[in-house]
Amino acid sequence: MNRLSKDDIPKLGRKINQLKKKISRTEISGNLEKVEFRKMRIKKIKNQINGILKKKKNKIL
């Protein structure tokens, strides 16, 4: 797994927004096959962001 830094957080946030838009479009169209997978990806990205912030806090302390 590649190393993520604090500079990568905006990119990850944009990715979350893209996935949310895809979820809303698929719910409107009725194609719900990939919604759960996309929700799982959002959760994984949020965990990565939290991990980056925790590492940053530990370095400050």
N, C-alpha and C positions, 0 to 999 in steps of 0.2 A: 504494500500500500504506500502510495506516495505521501510525503510529508505535507501537511497543510499548515499555513501560517495565518496570522490575523488578517493579512491582506486578502486572503481568499474568502473571507466572510461575505462581502458584497456579491461575489460570484455565486456563492451557495444560496444566498437570499434570492437572487434572480432566478436561480434554478427552481427554488420552491415556488415562486410566483408562476413560473411557466407551468409547473405540474398542476397547480391549483386551477389555472385557466383551462388546461386540458381536461381536468376532472369536471369542471362546470360544463364544458362543451359536450363531453360524452354523456353526462347526465341528461342534458337537454335532448340529445339525439336518441337516447335510450340504449346506447351501446355500453353496458356496464361491465364488460369483461375485464377491462384493465384498471378499473377504478381502485380496487383493493391494492393492486400492485403499486399504483402511483401513490396511494396513501402511505404504503409501507416505505417507499422511497423518500417521501417527505419526512417521515419519522426518522429515518436513517440520517438524512442530511441535518436535521435539527440536533441529533445526537452528536454529529461531527462538530457542529458549531459550538455546542456546549463543551465538548472536549477541548476545543481550541481555547475557549475562554477560561476553562479551569487551568490549563497549562500556563496561560498567561498570568493568572492570579498567583499560582504557585511560584513562578519566577520572581514576581514582585515581592512576595513574602520572603 
